[in-house]
Amino acid sequence: MRGANKVLKVCASVKRGERTLILTDPGIDPMVPISLVQAATEVGSEAIVATLVRHSANDEPPRRVVNLMLNSDVILSTTSVTMFYTNAKRKACERGARFLSMTGTTLDVLSSGAIEADFLKQKPLVERLAKRLTAAKNISIRTAAGTNVVASVKGRRAIPNTGICRKPGDSSGVPDIEVYVAPVEETVEGTAVIDGTISGIGLLRSPVKLKIHGGKVRSIVGGPEARMLRKIVRSQNDEKVYQIAEIGIGLNPKAILCGAIIEDESALGTAHLALGDNSKFGGRNPASTHIDNVFKRPLIELDGERLQLPARIV
């Protein structure tokens, strides 16, 4: 309940009389939405839970759920597959809803780790880094595990994800704290060794190597998790899913790698590359899904200058 109360009171700043909609699905522990309902009720908000089933990040929710979204002040999305990139979310925010993505949230995520961060204190750092990344022309990322990726970000606006969502139309992830950007699609080159988490798969037992050329993943090599990723990508029947869509930098000093993507991609001391859709945050690659791939201990340079971040071992 401490975590649920923090989401409602600090992150979303829910007020008495506001309409709160909690989205969930059968893959989420029911105590997660129940805790959020209780927290919403305690602040005097009218709370509704809607359970739905989706299979891909771009699957739109049923019409009745869309109607609920369009008539809500606050939407907490605790679904197994992110709803952040749906048209329903976009339209709800255009009508003034505040949208907090809590994809894959578990009771552990609500209880400890990333949720313990001081979101308001971290907010200025996240926003400063987003401005710096927006001003940059090129980015390079290396790791001791073998990652060596370069890309142009010229003309692309970096997005600060602060976990704070208090103004009409705001959207953010929670307990996610990160900065992310859609790189210029065809400029991404190199090798990424994923040794953290892959959304839809979880924590990795063995690394997954992505070979990237012309902005697209040309091969996926590794053990069982590599085979799982290949299967997920092939199942989309969409060549655009192979596109490197996002570069993200985790900035939450309390987050740990736990298998929940909403926490893992935010962990300080990690970065991530996403495959697939980036059309909703400044890219030009509409695809059928969005798959985040988290790796550890990145060394990041912007226009040849080393990016100094607080150290954290994950």
C-alpha positions, 0 to 999 in steps of 0.5 A, a space after each residue: 500500500 505504501 507503493 500504491 499510495 505513492 503512485 496515487 498521491 505523489 506521481 499522479 497527484 490524484 484529487 478528491 472527486 477525480 475519476 481514476 481508471 485502472 487497466 489490468 489483464 489476467 497476467 497481472 496479480 489481482 492484488 496490484 489493481 486492488 491496492 491501487 483501487 484502495 489507494 484511490 478510494 482513500 484520497 476520495 477518487 472514484 475508481 474503476 478497474 477494467 480487465 482486458 486481453 491484448 497480445 501486442 503493444 499496438 493492439 487497441 483496447 475494446 470500445 467499452 474500455 476506450 470509452 472509459 479512458 476518454 472519460 477518466 481523469 487519471 489512467 493507471 495501466 497495469 497491463 502485461 503488454 504496454 498500452 503507452 503506444 495505443 491511439 486510445 491512450 493518445 486520444 485520452 491524453 488529448 482530452 486531458 487524462 493523465 496516463 501512468 504506464 505501469 506495465 508488468 507491475 508486480 507486488 514486489 515492484 509496488 513494495 520495494 526497489 524503484 518505487 522507493 525513488 524520490 521522483 520529484 528530486 530526480 526530475 530536474 536531472 532527467 529533464 537536463 539529460 533530455 535537453 542534452 540528448 536533444 541537442 546532440 547529433 550522435 550517440 555511441 554506446 559501448 559495454 564490456 560485454 561487447 555492445 558497440 552501437 552508434 547512431 544519429 539523433 540529430 533533429 530528434 527530441 529526447 523524452 524525459 520520463 520522470 514518473 511524475 504525471 500531474 498536468 492534464 494530458 501528461 503521460 509517464 511510466 512509473 516507477 520508471 525514470 529514464 530518458 529515451 529518444 528515437 534515433 534516426 532510423 537508418 543510422 543505427 549500426 553495430 552490435 548490442 549484447 543484451 544481458 539484462 531483460 527483454 520485455 515479454 521474456 524477462 530476466 536473461 540467463 544468457 546474453 542475446 546478441 543483436 547484429 544491427 546494420 542500416 538501422 535494422 536487426 540482421 541477426 539474433 544470436 544466443 541461447 534459449 532467450 534468443 530463440 524466444 526473441 526470434 519467435 516473438 519478432 517473426 510472429 508479428 509478420 512485420 518487417 518493421 519490427 526489426 527496426 531499432 526504434 529507441 535508445 533509452 538510458 535508465 536513471 532510477 537509483 533505486 531500481 534493480 533488475 527484477 524481470 518487470 520491464 517497467 522497473 528494469 528499463 529504468 535502472 540506473 546503470 543500464 541502457 536499452 534498445 527497443 525494436 519496432 514502433 517509435 511513431 508515437 515519440 518522434 520516430 517514423 517507423 510504425 510497427 505492430 509492437 515495441 520490444 525493449 532490450 535492457 543491457 548493463 553498464 553502458 559507456 555512453 558518449 554524446 558527440 564524442 563526450 563521455 556522459 557522466 552518470 552516477 555509478 550504480 552496479 546492477 
